[in-house]
Amino acid sequence: MKYLFQIWCIFSVAALTGCIHELPVPPSSVKPRAVVYSELVAGKKAEMRVGKSKPVGPDINNDFAPVTNAVAQLLSADSQLLEQLHYVKDTSSNMAFYRGNTRIDANKSYIVQVKVPDTKDVVAKTSIPPPIKVELLDTLRTTLNGRSVLRFHFNVQAPPANGRQFIVMEALKQLIQLDTIFIYRNTRYRVRDKRALYEQVKNEPGLVSFKDTLYLNSYLRIPVYTQDENADNNQVGGLNENYNSILFTQRVKALDTRLYLNATALTATTPGGEIPIGRVLVNVKSVTPEYYDFLLTYEKVRRNPGLNSLIQAIQIRSNAYGGLGVIGGCNQVAYYLYYDQL
């Protein structure tokens, strides 16, 4: 997913240039490491991204090299193989995409094991949180600090006694692909795959055709805001900044809060514009502690990438032993909004 791969630049080491002198970066002898990102969502099929790091050097970009020949496996908590995920061609990021058929269950633990040629194996374990109870109280078009926004008023039920919930709220634009399906001689075709055949038979009596909308595995993040002083974002950059996610550590009582979406990103601009056609997703998630730490730390890194010599660089946290990345467990409630004419 495209929006996730802004994250990976913080795992890469950037070359630093001083204010006065240009310092060449010497060749690095550090061996490449496997990079794995996986958000295991209750009720959804297992997915992950796999890449390989690059040594720092002159004229080398920070993009990870995609790995299409990895062995990506999903195991149960007792290390029994559930399935080997298969590679799926996808161009929405610079990391290879792998998908399985196993649907993730809440309240279970899983192990992810990835073998990338010429690197150490990556192993990570995560647990899937129980379902969360979310009530959407209202939505409202309004303004916030002079910006046009869409406001969501949420109430998230309190966790069990003596428990904690790590809540993440986000908004995404999921890209779509419009196409036409036609049925010819009892066989179903897509026009984009069989354009010549379609042109040949489209006027024949009895030909069945209809529009189809394909939701892509490609997302753009919509900036979100909060005015809630209890949000952990308040310790990162304050309440007047935009964020990728709004984050709460929830204890004891219900969470009553308002999430604000930048309204200019909801509707597609003209063809070729910055905002593509798609649908809007608003997710309220309960995630594992290590995944929460990763997302909160990323918000800090966005504001302080460590390139200022007067500020200490922030260490990103990882639970991917043997490599880089994070494997997080998630249970979510999703809201779908349609502003574009599909």
C-alpha positions in Angstrom: 0.0 0.0 0.0 1.5 3.2 -1.1 0.7 5.2 2.0 2.6 2.8 4.2 5.8 3.1 2.3 6.5 6.6 3.3 7.4 4.8 6.5 10.3 2.8 5.1 12.5 5.8 4.5 13.0 6.1 8.3 14.7 2.7 8.3 17.3 3.9 5.7 20.4 5.8 6.7 20.6 9.1 4.8 23.8 10.9 3.9 24.3 14.1 5.9 25.6 17.3 4.5 27.0 20.1 6.7 26.2 23.7 6.4 29.6 24.6 5.2 31.4 21.5 3.9 30.2 18.7 1.7 31.2 15.4 3.2 31.4 12.5 0.7 29.9 9.2 2.0 32.4 6.4 2.0 31.4 3.0 0.6 29.6 0.8 3.1 30.5 -2.8 3.9 27.2 -3.4 5.7 25.4 -6.4 4.3 21.8 -5.9 3.0 19.0 -6.9 5.3 15.6 -8.2 4.6 12.8 -5.7 5.2 9.3 -6.9 6.1 6.1 -5.0 6.7 2.8 -6.8 7.6 -0.4 -5.6 9.2 -2.4 -8.7 10.1 -6.0 -7.5 10.3 -8.8 -9.6 11.9 -11.2 -10.9 9.3 -8.9 -10.2 6.4 -6.4 -12.4 4.5 -2.8 -12.3 5.4 -0.7 -9.8 3.5 2.9 -8.5 3.7 5.5 -6.4 1.8 9.0 -7.7 1.4 12.1 -5.8 0.3 15.9 -5.6 0.9 17.9 -2.8 2.3 20.8 -1.1 0.4 24.1 0.0 1.8 24.7 3.8 1.9 26.8 5.1 -0.9 27.2 7.8 -3.5 24.3 8.1 -5.9 22.3 5.3 -4.2 18.6 6.2 -3.5 16.9 5.1 -0.3 14.3 2.9 -1.9 14.3 -0.7 -0.8 14.9 -3.3 -3.5 11.8 -5.4 -4.1 12.2 -9.2 -3.5 9.9 -11.3 -5.6 11.5 -14.7 -4.8 11.1 -14.6 -1.0 9.6 -17.5 1.0 7.0 -15.8 3.1 5.2 -18.0 5.6 2.4 -17.6 8.1 2.6 -19.9 11.1 0.4 -20.5 14.2 1.5 -19.6 17.7 2.9 -23.1 18.1 5.0 -22.8 14.9 2.8 -24.9 12.7 2.8 -23.8 9.1 -0.6 -22.4 8.1 0.4 -21.4 4.5 3.0 -20.0 2.3 2.0 -16.6 0.9 2.2 -16.1 -2.9 3.8 -13.2 -4.7 1.3 -10.9 -6.4 2.5 -8.3 -9.0 1.8 -4.9 -7.7 3.3 -1.5 -8.6 1.9 0.7 -5.8 5.2 0.6 -3.9 8.9 -0.4 -4.2 8.4 -3.5 -2.1 7.1 -6.8 -3.3 3.6 -7.8 -2.3 2.7 -11.2 -0.9 -0.8 -12.5 -0.1 -2.3 -15.6 1.4 -5.7 -17.2 1.7 -5.8 -17.6 5.5 -8.2 -15.1 7.2 -6.8 -13.7 10.4 -8.7 -14.5 13.6 -9.1 -12.1 16.6 -7.6 -13.2 19.9 -5.0 -15.4 18.2 -1.2 -15.2 17.9 0.7 -15.7 14.6 4.3 -16.0 13.6 5.6 -14.5 10.3 8.7 -16.1 8.9 10.4 -14.7 5.7 13.4 -16.0 3.9 15.1 -13.6 1.5 18.1 -14.9 -0.5 21.5 -13.8 0.8 20.1 -12.3 4.0 19.2 -13.5 7.5 15.8 -15.0 8.0 13.2 -12.7 9.5 10.9 -13.9 12.3 8.3 -12.0 14.1 5.4 -12.8 16.4 2.2 -10.8 17.0 -1.2 -11.2 18.6 -4.5 -10.0 17.1 -6.5 -7.8 19.6 -10.1 -8.6 20.4 -12.9 -6.7 18.6 -13.5 -3.1 19.6 -16.9 -1.5 20.0 -17.1 1.8 18.1 -20.1 4.1 17.8 -20.1 6.9 15.2 -22.2 9.6 16.8 -22.3 12.1 14.0 -20.4 13.6 11.0 -20.3 17.2 10.1 -18.8 19.5 7.4 -17.1 22.3 9.2 -13.8 24.3 9.4 -10.8 23.8 11.6 -8.1 26.5 11.9 -9.3 27.9 8.6 -9.3 24.5 6.8 -12.3 22.8 5.3 -12.7 19.5 7.2 -15.0 16.6 7.6 -15.5 15.8 11.3 -16.3 12.4 12.8 -17.5 12.1 16.4 -16.5 8.6 17.7 -17.1 6.8 21.0 -14.9 3.8 21.7 -16.0 1.5 24.5 -13.6 1.2 27.4 -11.3 -1.9 27.5 -11.8 -4.7 30.0 -11.0 -4.0 33.6 -7.3 -3.4 34.2 -6.7 -3.5 30.4 -5.5 -1.1 27.8 -6.4 -0.5 24.2 -4.1 1.1 21.7 -6.4 3.1 19.4 -5.3 4.3 15.9 -7.5 6.5 13.7 -6.7 7.2 10.1 -8.2 8.2 6.7 -7.2 6.8 3.3 -8.2 7.3 -0.3 -8.4 3.9 -2.0 -7.7 4.0 -5.7 -10.0 2.3 -8.1 -9.9 1.1 -11.7 -13.0 1.4 -13.9 -13.6 -1.2 -16.6 -16.3 -3.0 -18.6 -17.1 -6.6 -18.3 -18.6 -8.5 -21.2 -19.8 -12.1 -21.6 -19.2 -13.7 -25.0 -20.1 -17.3 -25.7 -20.6 -18.0 -21.9 -17.1 -16.7 -21.2 -16.5 -13.6 -19.1 -13.9 -11.0 -20.2 -12.6 -7.7 -19.2 -12.4 -5.1 -22.0 -8.9 -4.0 -21.0 -7.7 -7.6 -21.5 -9.7 -8.3 -24.7 -10.2 -4.9 -26.4 -10.0 -6.3 -29.9 -12.5 -9.0 -29.3 -14.9 -6.5 -27.6 -14.7 -4.1 -30.6 -15.5 -7.0 -32.9 -18.5 -8.4 -31.0 -19.9 -5.4 -29.1 -22.8 -4.9 -31.5 -23.9 -8.5 -31.7 -27.4 -9.2 -30.5 -27.6 -10.6 -26.9 -24.1 -9.6 -25.9 -24.1 -8.8 -22.1 -21.8 -6.0 -20.9 -21.7 -3.9 -17.7 -19.5 -1.5 -15.9 -17.2 -2.8 -13.2 -15.3 -1.1 -10.4 -12.1 -2.7 -9.2 -10.7 -1.6 -5.9 -6.9 -1.5 -6.0 -4.4 -2.4 -3.4 -3.1 1.2 -3.6 -3.9 3.9 -1.1 -3.2 7.6 -0.5 -3.2 8.9 3.0 -5.6 11.8 3.9 -4.2 14.2 6.5 -6.1 14.0 9.8 -6.3 16.4 12.8 -7.4 16.2 16.4 -8.2 18.8 19.1 -8.2 16.2 21.9 -5.5 16.9 24.5 -5.6 13.2 25.5 -4.3 12.1 22.1 -0.7 10.9 22.2 -0.1 13.2 19.2 -0.2 16.0 21.6 3.2 15.0 22.9 4.6 14.8 19.3 3.6 18.0 17.5 0.7 19.6 19.2 -3.0 20.0 18.2 -2.7 22.3 15.2 -0.6 20.0 12.9 -1.7 17.3 10.5 -0.9 13.7 11.1 -1.0 10.3 9.3 -2.7 8.8 12.3 -4.4 10.0 15.5 -3.3 7.8 18.4 -4.7 7.1 21.9 -3.6 4.9 24.8 -7.0 4.0 26.3 -7.5 2.9 29.9 -10.5 2.6 32.2 -13.1 4.8 30.5 -14.7 5.1 27.1 -13.0 7.3 24.5 -15.1 10.1 23.3 -13.3 12.1 20.6 -13.5 13.9 17.2 -11.5 13.1 14.2 -11.0 15.7 11.5 -10.2 14.9 7.8 -8.8 17.3 5.3 -11.9 17.8 3.0 -9.9 18.8 0.0 -8.6 15.3 -0.4 -12.1 13.6 -0.4 -13.0 14.4 -4.0 -11.0 13.6 -7.1 -9.5 16.5 -9.0 -9.7 16.7 -12.8 -8.1 13.8 -14.8 -4.4 13.8 -14.1 -4.8 15.9 -10.9 -3.2 15.2 -7.6 -6.3 13.5 -6.1 -7.3 10.4 -8.0 -10.7 8.8 -8.3 -11.5 6.3 -5.4 -13.3 5.8 -2.2 -12.6 7.2 1.2 -11.9 4.8 4.1 -11.9 5.9 7.8 -10.5 3.3 10.1 -10.7 3.0 13.9 -8.2 0.4 14.9 -7.1 -1.5 18.0 -3.5 -2.5 17.5 -0.7 -4.4 19.4 1.6 -2.3 21.6 4.7 -2.8 19.4 2.8 -1.7 16.3 1.4 1.3 18.2 4.9 2.3 19.3 6.0 2.0 15.7 3.3 4.3 14.4 3.7 6.9 17.2 7.5 6.9 16.6 6.9 7.5 12.9 4.9 10.6 13.7 7.9 11.8 15.7 10.3 11.0 12.9 8.2 13.0 10.4 8.9 16.1 12.5 12.5 15.3 13.4 14.3 13.0 10.9 17.5 13.4 12.9 19.2 15.5 10.2 19.7 18.4 12.6 23.0 17.9 14.5 21.5 19.7 17.5 18.7 17.1 17.8 19.2 13.5 18.7 18.0 11.1 16.0 14.9 9.0 16.9 15.3 5.2 17.0 12.5 3.5 15.2 11.3 0.3 16.9 11.1 -3.1 15.1 9.9 -6.5 16.1 11.3 -8.2 13.0 14.1 -10.2 14.3 16.9 -10.9 11.8 15.9 -7.9 9.6 14.0 -4.6 9.5 10.4 -3.8 9.6 7.3 -4.4 11.8 4.6 -7.0 12.0 1.5 -5.7 13.7 -1.8 -7.2 14.9 -4.9 -5.2 14.2 -8.7 -5.3 14.8 -10.6 -2.5 13.1 -13.9 -0.9 12.3 -14.0 0.6 8.8 -16.3 3.3 7.4 -16.5 3.8 3.6 -17.5 7.1 2.0 -18.1 7.7 -1.7 -17.6 11.3 -3.0 -16.5 10.5 -6.6 -18.8 9.4 -9.3 -17.7 5.8 -10.1 
